[in-house]
Amino acid sequence: MELSRIERIEDTFLQAISRMVWRKPRKRILKMFEFSFTEEDSFRDMARASELTTTPDMRAKYMLHALDEARHADLFRHRSAALIKRLEATGGEADQARKAMEQLRTGAVSLHETYHRNDLFESMGELEFLAFVYIAERRGAQQFRIYRELLQDDPESQAMFGRILNEEKFHMSYSRAALDKMARDGRQREVQWALMRVRTRRIWQAWLRFCRRFANVSNGILFSVMYVLLVTPTALVTRRAPVQTGWTRPTGSEVAALPAVQRQY
């Protein structure tokens, strides 16, 4: 797959980030578990497209694509479970990984129910949907190729990514062929505009993700600085002497002798 200049820049950036993520066992497990939900959503999108398209040939390809995505979700889920067992055997952070996986699962289900209605085909139309599939699968193939190269210490995960990568290439080729056919049928300008809209939307969404992450980090730093510079000095200035607790002798009064107290009864 020949990469454009922008994709080569993305490759360099992705390799740098992925080296830090995939070398840590717990993050590796969470990343694969997260992929399983992404693939499940793709399965629903492709199954919906298979249901709604009016072209028999595309219906068959969408359904094959949907089945591939469902299988990928299972592969990622099973691989993350196997890596959890390996982490337990080596005395790693298995409990923390399980808790984080449960949080991911809860968040992914909630996100799907709230935002993702699997209506991409209806909202985009078939032409733009195919442009979306082509660009998404091309990006997926690019990512999985890098992940496979980085996992030299994990042959099973390498083989899994290799299998998925081959299927991603099929998804990329059939969607590109369908777009080329539409262009030959007199819709070349529409195809170009659809590809441009999808690429622009992907860049915008990447920028929003970066802004959210940057805001989380910068807010954490800002509040830490405020705590050190404002809250801590204020607490030191307003700190009062410790209050004595327990029984104390009243001041300015005399304690009666025991015989005098006994005479009261």
C-alpha positions in Angstrom: 0.0 0.0 0.0 1.6 3.2 -1.2 1.2 6.0 1.4 0.7 9.7 0.7 2.9 12.3 2.4 0.3 13.0 5.1 0.0 9.3 5.8 3.8 9.0 6.1 3.8 11.7 8.7 0.9 10.0 10.5 3.0 6.8 10.3 5.9 8.4 12.0 3.8 9.9 14.7 1.8 6.7 15.3 5.0 4.6 15.6 6.3 7.0 18.3 3.1 6.9 20.3 2.5 3.1 19.8 6.0 2.2 21.1 5.1 3.7 24.4 1.6 2.0 24.5 2.4 -1.5 23.3 5.5 -2.1 25.4 3.4 -1.9 28.6 1.4 -5.2 29.2 -1.6 -3.5 30.9 -2.0 -0.9 28.2 -1.6 -3.5 25.5 -4.5 -5.5 27.0 -6.7 -2.4 27.3 -5.9 -1.3 23.8 -7.0 -4.7 22.4 -10.1 -4.8 24.5 -11.0 -1.3 23.3 -10.6 -2.4 19.7 -13.2 -5.2 20.2 -15.9 -2.5 20.8 -14.8 -0.5 17.8 -15.0 -3.7 15.6 -18.5 -4.5 17.1 -19.7 -1.0 16.0 -18.3 -1.6 12.6 -20.1 -4.9 12.4 -23.4 -3.2 13.1 -22.7 -0.4 10.5 -21.9 -3.0 7.8 -24.8 -5.2 8.6 -27.1 -2.2 8.4 -25.6 -1.3 5.0 -26.2 -4.8 3.8 -29.8 -4.5 4.8 -30.4 -1.2 3.1 -28.4 -1.3 -0.2 -30.3 -1.9 -3.4 -27.3 -3.5 -5.2 -27.1 -7.3 -4.8 -23.3 -7.3 -5.3 -22.7 -4.7 -2.6 -25.1 -6.5 -0.3 -23.0 -9.6 -0.4 -19.8 -7.6 0.1 -21.2 -5.6 3.0 -22.3 -8.8 4.7 -18.9 -10.4 4.3 -17.4 -7.2 5.7 -19.8 -7.4 8.7 -18.8 -11.0 9.4 -15.1 -10.1 9.3 -15.7 -7.2 11.8 -17.6 -9.5 14.2 -14.7 -12.0 14.0 -12.2 -9.3 14.6 -14.1 -8.3 17.8 -13.9 -11.8 19.0 -10.2 -12.1 18.2 -9.4 -8.9 20.1 -11.5 -10.0 23.1 -10.0 -13.4 23.3 -6.5 -12.1 22.9 -7.0 -9.6 25.7 -8.3 -12.4 27.9 -5.2 -14.5 27.1 -2.9 -11.6 27.9 -4.6 -11.1 31.2 -3.8 -14.8 32.1 -0.2 -14.2 31.1 -0.1 -11.1 33.3 -1.4 -13.1 36.3 1.2 -15.8 35.7 4.0 -13.2 35.9 2.6 -11.5 38.9 1.7 -8.3 37.0 -1.1 -5.8 37.4 -3.9 -8.2 36.5 -6.4 -6.8 39.0 -5.9 -3.2 37.8 -6.2 -4.4 34.2 -9.5 -6.2 35.0 -11.0 -3.1 36.7 -9.9 -0.9 33.8 -11.5 -3.4 31.3 -14.8 -3.3 33.2 -14.7 0.5 33.1 -14.0 0.4 29.3 -16.9 -2.0 28.8 -19.3 0.1 30.8 -18.2 3.3 29.0 -18.4 1.6 25.6 -21.9 0.3 26.1 -23.1 3.7 27.4 -21.5 5.5 24.6 -23.1 3.2 22.0 -26.5 3.5 23.6 -26.2 7.3 23.8 -24.6 8.3 20.5 -24.0 5.5 18.1 -27.3 4.4 16.4 -25.5 2.7 13.5 -27.2 5.0 11.0 -24.2 5.9 9.0 -25.6 4.4 5.7 -28.8 6.4 6.0 -27.2 9.7 7.1 -24.4 9.6 4.5 -25.9 7.8 1.5 -24.1 4.9 -0.2 -21.5 6.9 -2.1 -20.2 8.8 1.0 -20.6 5.7 3.1 -18.3 3.8 0.7 -15.8 6.7 0.9 -15.9 6.5 4.7 -15.3 2.7 4.5 -12.4 3.1 2.1 -10.6 5.8 4.2 -11.4 4.0 7.5 -10.1 0.7 6.3 -7.0 2.2 4.7 -6.3 3.9 8.0 -7.0 0.6 9.9 -4.6 -1.3 7.6 -1.9 1.4 8.2 -2.3 1.1 12.0 -2.4 -2.7 12.1 0.7 -2.9 10.0 2.6 -0.8 12.5 1.2 -2.7 15.5 2.3 -6.0 13.9 5.8 -4.7 13.5 6.0 -3.5 17.1 4.9 -6.8 18.7 8.1 -8.8 18.1 7.9 -10.1 21.6 4.3 -11.4 21.1 4.1 -13.8 18.2 0.4 -14.7 18.8 -0.6 -11.1 18.7 1.5 -10.5 15.7 -0.2 -13.4 13.8 -3.6 -12.0 14.9 -2.8 -8.6 13.5 -1.5 -10.2 10.3 -4.7 -12.0 9.7 -6.8 -8.9 10.4 -4.6 -6.8 8.1 -5.2 -9.2 5.2 -9.0 -8.8 5.6 -8.6 -5.0 6.0 -6.9 -5.0 2.6 -9.9 -6.7 1.1 -12.3 -4.2 2.7 -10.2 -1.4 1.3 -10.0 -2.9 -2.2 -13.7 -3.6 -2.7 -14.8 -0.1 -1.4 -12.2 1.5 -3.7 -13.4 -0.5 -6.7 -17.0 0.5 -6.0 -15.9 4.2 -5.9 -14.0 3.8 -9.1 -17.0 2.3 -10.8 -19.2 5.2 -9.7 -16.6 7.6 -11.1 -16.6 5.8 -14.4 -20.4 6.0 -14.5 -20.2 9.8 -14.6 -20.1 10.5 -10.8 -16.4 11.4 -10.6 -17.0 14.8 -9.1 -19.4 13.4 -6.5 -16.8 10.7 -5.6 -14.1 13.3 -5.1 -16.3 15.5 -2.9 -17.3 12.5 -0.8 -13.7 11.5 -0.2 -12.8 15.1 0.6 -15.7 15.4 3.1 -14.7 12.2 4.9 -11.1 13.2 5.1 -12.0 16.7 6.4 -14.3 15.2 9.0 -11.6 12.7 10.1 -9.1 15.5 10.6 -11.6 17.6 12.5 -12.5 14.7 14.8 -8.8 14.0 15.4 -8.4 17.7 16.3 -11.3 17.5 18.8 -9.9 14.3 20.4 -6.5 16.1 20.8 -8.3 19.2 22.3 -10.1 17.0 24.8 -7.0 15.2 25.9 -5.0 18.4 26.0 -7.7 20.0 28.2 -7.7 17.0 30.6 -3.9 17.3 31.0 -3.7 21.1 31.2 -6.6 21.2 33.7 -4.8 18.6 35.9 -1.7 20.7 35.8 -3.6 24.0 36.5 -5.5 22.7 39.5 -2.3 21.1 40.9 -0.5 24.5 40.7 -3.5 26.3 42.2 -3.5 23.8 45.1 0.2 24.3 45.8 0.2 28.1 45.4 -3.1 29.0 46.9 -4.7 26.3 49.0 -1.7 25.1 50.8 -0.4 28.6 52.0 -4.0 29.5 53.0 -4.3 26.3 55.1 -1.0 27.1 56.8 -2.0 30.7 57.6 -5.4 29.8 58.9 -4.3 26.8 60.9 -5.3 27.0 64.6 -3.7 25.5 67.6 -4.7 21.9 68.2 -7.8 21.6 70.4 -7.2 19.5 73.5 -9.5 16.5 73.8 -10.5 14.3 76.7 -11.3 15.1 80.3 -9.8 18.3 81.7 -9.8 20.0 85.1 -12.0 23.1 85.2 -10.1 26.3 85.8 -10.9 28.6 88.7 -12.8 26.0 90.8 -11.8 23.8 93.7 -12.3 20.0 93.6 -14.1 18.9 96.8 -12.5 16.3 98.9 -13.8 12.8 98.7 -15.3 12.7 102.3 -17.3 15.9 101.4 -18.6 14.3 98.3 -19.6 11.2 100.1 -21.6 13.1 102.7 -24.0 14.3 100.0 -25.4 10.7 99.9 
